[in-house]
Amino acid sequence: MALRFGADVCTAKTDYGTVLLDQRSGEYWELNPTATLVVDTLMAGGDEAAATAAVAEAFDVDPDHARADVGALVEQLRAGGLIR
């Protein structure tokens, strides 16, 4: 599943990850480096399995834990109306 932000969502990379701004609500979301890796992988056309593998490798975490974190992040972004 390729991830795409809504037209009203601006992104900016920082030294600490990525910041998202929902221009409709004025809410900011700050993504840590792990979440940034997930979003970057999905935006590049990867699916949740690819994002899980990237997180498990980059941060040396258990794949089951990485899979749960990736799924939770995607669900939070959906619930916040940031992705389509």
C-alpha positions in Angstrom: 0.0 0.0 0.0 1.6 3.3 -1.1 1.0 5.9 1.5 -0.2 9.4 0.4 -0.8 12.3 2.6 -3.9 14.4 2.0 -3.6 17.7 0.1 -3.9 19.6 3.3 -0.9 17.9 5.0 2.5 19.5 4.9 5.7 17.6 5.9 9.1 18.7 7.0 12.2 16.7 7.8 14.0 17.6 11.0 17.1 16.4 12.7 14.8 14.3 14.9 12.4 12.8 12.4 9.5 14.4 10.5 6.9 17.0 11.4 3.4 16.8 9.8 1.0 19.8 9.8 -2.7 19.2 9.2 -3.6 22.6 7.7 -7.3 21.9 8.2 -7.1 21.6 12.0 -3.8 23.3 12.7 -2.5 20.2 14.5 1.1 19.1 14.3 2.4 15.6 14.5 6.0 14.9 15.3 7.3 11.6 14.0 10.4 10.1 15.6 13.1 8.4 13.4 11.3 5.0 13.5 8.0 6.5 12.4 9.8 8.5 9.7 11.3 5.3 8.3 7.9 3.7 8.2 6.3 6.7 6.4 9.2 7.0 4.0 9.0 3.3 3.1 5.3 3.4 2.6 5.5 6.7 0.5 8.1 5.0 -1.7 5.6 2.4 -2.6 6.5 -0.3 0.0 3.8 -2.1 1.9 3.5 -2.7 5.6 5.7 -5.8 5.4 8.5 -3.8 3.8 8.2 -1.1 6.5 8.2 -3.8 9.2 11.4 -5.4 7.7 13.0 -1.9 7.5 12.2 -1.1 11.1 13.3 -4.5 12.4 16.7 -4.2 10.5 17.4 -0.6 11.2 16.5 -0.7 14.9 17.3 -4.3 15.7 13.8 -5.1 17.1 11.7 -8.2 17.0 9.8 -8.4 13.7 6.5 -9.1 15.6 7.0 -5.9 17.7 7.9 -4.0 14.6 4.8 -5.2 12.8 2.6 -4.1 15.7 4.2 -0.7 15.7 3.9 -0.2 12.0 0.2 -1.2 12.1 -0.5 1.1 15.0 1.2 4.1 13.3 -0.7 3.6 10.0 -4.0 3.3 12.0 -3.2 6.5 13.9 -2.4 8.4 10.7 -5.7 7.1 9.2 -7.7 8.0 12.3 -6.2 11.5 12.2 -7.3 11.9 8.6 -3.7 12.5 7.4 -3.4 9.7 4.9 -5.4 8.4 2.0 
